[in-house]
Amino acid sequence: MGTTTIKWTTGDATIGNVVVSQDGGPEQSFASGKEGSSEAPWIQDRITYEFRLYNSDRTKLLGKVVVTKQSQ
């Protein structure tokens, strides 16, 4: 089994907020900082997780990635 690691950078000196949404549900805080990485060991089979990077006040989406673990 593997581990999912989310890495991000805002590209400048501002703080970013990383949130995660599970299967289109509400966003939940995941991490924050100008840049960094954080593991998400709780990723489950056949569930879609969308990680979004916002600026500090969550008014601008800076990037996103979708993660889905396929069952074996």
C-alpha positions in Angstrom: 0.0 0.0 0.0 1.1 3.5 -0.7 0.7 6.9 1.0 -0.7 10.0 -0.6 1.3 13.1 0.0 0.0 16.5 -1.0 2.6 19.2 -1.8 1.8 22.8 -2.4 3.3 26.3 -2.8 1.5 29.6 -3.2 4.4 30.9 -5.4 4.9 34.0 -3.2 5.2 34.9 0.4 1.5 34.7 1.2 0.0 31.9 3.3 -2.2 29.4 1.5 -5.0 27.2 2.9 -5.3 23.6 1.6 -8.8 22.1 2.0 -10.2 18.7 1.0 -13.6 17.7 -0.2 -14.8 14.0 -0.2 -17.1 12.9 -3.0 -18.2 16.5 -3.6 -19.0 17.1 0.1 -18.2 20.2 2.2 -14.6 21.4 2.3 -12.5 20.6 5.4 -9.2 22.2 6.4 -6.2 20.0 5.6 -3.1 22.2 5.9 -1.8 25.7 5.5 1.4 27.6 4.8 3.4 29.3 2.0 4.5 25.9 0.9 4.8 22.4 2.4 3.7 18.8 2.2 1.3 16.7 4.3 0.4 13.1 4.2 -3.2 11.8 3.8 -3.0 8.2 5.0 -6.8 8.0 5.4 -7.5 7.8 1.6 -10.1 5.1 1.1 -11.0 2.9 -2.0 -13.4 4.3 -4.6 -13.8 7.7 -2.9 -12.8 10.8 -4.8 -10.9 13.5 -2.8 -10.4 16.9 -4.2 -7.6 18.9 -2.6 -7.8 22.7 -3.2 -5.3 25.4 -2.5 -6.7 28.8 -1.7 -5.2 32.2 -0.8 -5.2 33.1 2.9 -8.8 34.3 3.0 -10.2 31.6 0.6 -11.3 34.1 -2.0 -9.0 32.8 -4.8 -8.5 29.2 -5.9 -4.7 28.8 -6.6 -4.8 25.1 -7.6 -6.4 21.7 -7.1 -5.8 18.0 -7.5 -8.2 15.0 -7.5 -7.1 11.8 -5.8 -8.9 8.4 -6.1 -7.6 5.1 -4.8 -8.7 2.2 -6.9 -9.5 -1.0 -5.0 -7.2 -3.9 -5.6 
